[in-house]
């Protein structure tokens, strides 16, 4: 499917959201891009931006008819929430004896530096099949393959997700660098693509290193440059 054609015609959702608009050249505010602005969410059970939530609900209804119960484990996430996750992991790794540099590298296997999460935009979700028993950590890749409890969900999403605008950012592609493979994470392309374009205009060195962020002294400009290239942009080509 032609991605640009899909975005402009399939869902009729190319009108940018009204929240955070500032100008035609830069329609999203810095606060919104960093997860520091309050976002109107679709619902309590579908914590996504309105357009993304509407599309997700349609996909959810289709999945239910096919015996799959799409359940959101994580949707919109604010800067403060991401910061608390980062700090908790940093302190835990520190107690295990990791050096600050290795600590940061360990965290960014799966978690983002606060202010860089796609979850800040209300476009991305982590999902499971809510009809299956929840045992331990549900967001583990082997649970989405072979005889894992979410294998059927994964197969269904491979067949249907893109027709509703949802794509995997962190694929298994050997050409992709950055965050590890996440078969549970989907992004709503009609919104996340234009938002990413605005996001890339930010100077991350100026806006991300906030007071109280664990390990901030080790997030050098050189590190952030690599992080931008490999992690923020280490996504499926369909989402760029």
Buried (B, 14 or more C-beta within 10 A) or exposed (E): EEBEEBBEEBBEBBEBBEBBEEEEEBBBBBEBBBBBBEBEBBEEEBBBBBBBBBBBBBBBEBBEEEEBBBBBBBBBBBBEBBBEBBBEBBEEBBEEEBEBEEBBEBBBEBBBBBBBBBBBBBBBBBBBBBBBEEEEEBBEBEBBEEEBBBBBBBEBBEEBBBBBBBBBBBBEEEEBEBBEBBBBBBBBBBBBBBBBEBBEEBEBEEBBBBEEBBBBEEBEEEBBEEBBEBBBBBBBEBBE
